[in-house]
């Protein structure tokens, strides 16, 4: 990478890293893991920066790298990590009517999002948290637009069911984000 390309890359990172970090967080469900994921994707992008065909759209390349790095990480970490239990963990009970409700709602939504399969989670994050259209999501994930729509449909059904189990506080917040019909 020459000095001009390095400057372009640094400018890109400075301008877009906050948005990319939010995406990485939503993909992983954890800020530290999101930072690690973003670093991995940016390192991959930096190595290929001079070869990127479309310099006007590096963000799509980075978002694709984020998604693929998360899939790779998920595959590595999922080996032997699953624990089978007869009962689900306890959930917070009751409505206090203060700011704690919004924290609980956010936790319920993030927990529901974490339970989605990785492709469905990526589609939901890109569609509802980043407000991206189907064709852009399909390009980022490397799938057909029909796949994006079907994965969105399946994910929304799962989220609706999960959030209805969590109670009315979570589903009322989720409806403001486009999760319910």
N, C-alpha and C positions, 0 to 999 in steps of 0.2 A: 504494500500500500504506500503510495507516495504521499508527500506532505499535504497536497490539495485534497486527496481522497480521505486522509486522516482527519482533516479539518471538517470535511463534509459529514463524516461519520460522527465526530464529536458534536457537531451542531445538531444532527439528527437525534442523538441520544439525549442531549440537553433539552431539546424541544419536546420529545415524545416519551421520555422515560416514566414520567408520572402516570400517564394513561396506560402505558404498557405494564407498569407495576400493579395497577388496579386489576388489569386482566389476569396477570399472573396470580395475584391473590385469589381472585374468584375461581381460577382453575384449580388451585391447590387447597384453598380454604385456610391458609395460614400465611401470615405476613413474611416470616423468615423463609419458609419454603418458596414463597412467591418471589422474594428477592433472589434466592439461589436459582430459581427457574429462569428469571429474567436475565441474570448474569450468564447463564448457560446459552440462552438464545442470542444475547448480544455478542458473546464471544464467537458463536457460530457465524453470525452475520458479519462481524468484523473480518473474519478469515475470508469471506466471500465477497466483501464489499466491492472490490474492483471488478468483479465478474458479474455483478447484478445487471441484468439487461435493462430493467426499467428503473432508472434512478429517481423517477418521480413517485414511485410506489414502494419504497423500502419497508414501510410499515406492514404491508401485507406479508412480505417475506419474514419479518420478525415475528408477527403474530402466528404465522404457520410454524416457525421454529419453536415458539412457545408451546403450541399445541403438541407438536411432535416430541419435544423434550418432556412434556408432562406425560405423554403416553409411554415413552421409554422409561421414565422414572416410576410410573405406576406399575409397569410390568416387572421392573426390578424389585420394587418394594413389596409387591403383592405375594411373592413366593413365600408360602408358609406363615403368613401374617394373620390369616383369618381365624377367628375364634367363634365357635358355635356356642350359643347360650339358649336356655329355655325361655328366659324372660328378657324383655327389653329393659334398658337402663331407665332409672327414674327421670321424670321430666318435672320442671317447675310447675307448681299448682297455684291456682288463684289469680285474681286480678287486683293489683294494688292501686291502679289509677294514677301512677306517677311515671317518671322517666324510666323506671325499671321495666315497665311494660314494653317500651320500644326496644330495649336491650334484649329482652326475652324474645320479642318478635323477630328481631334480626338474627338471633341465635337459631331460632326455629327455621327460618328461611335458609340460613347457611347450612344447617344440618341437613335439611331436605335437599339442597343443592349438592352437598357432598355425597349423598346416597345415589345420585344419578350415575349411570355409566358415563365414562369419560367423553364420548362423542356427544351424548345428549347434554352433558354439562357445558361442553364447549359451545354448542349451538345456542343454548339458553343465555350464556354469558355474552356471546357476540350479538345476539338479537336484542335482548332486553336490557342489558347493562351497558352495551356499547352502541346500541341502536343502529346496527348494520343491516342492510337489506340481504335477501336470500342469495343473490348472485355473488356478493362480496364474501358472505360466509362460506359459500361453496368453493370459492377461489382459495380462501385462507385454509380451509380444511382439506381441499383437494378431492371433493366429492361433488356429485350432481346436485342441482337445486332441488330435485324431488326428494333426495335423501335428507337435505336440510329440512324440508317441510315435514317429512315423516318423523324425523328425529325430534323436531319441535313438538309435534302432536303427541308423541309418546311421552316426552319429558314433561309437558304440561299436565298430562293426565296423572302421571306419577306425582308431580308436585301438588296438584290439587288434592289427591288422596292423602298424601303425607301431611299436608298443612291442615286438612280438615280433621285429622287425628290429633294434631297439635292444639286445636281449639280455635275459637273465633278471633283471638287477638292476632295470630299469625296469618290467617287467611285474609283478614281485613287489610293488613299491610301488604300482603302479596298481591291483592287485587289492584292496588295502586301501581304496581310494577308490571301489570299485564300478565299475571300468572293465572288468574281465573278468567272464565269466559265472560 
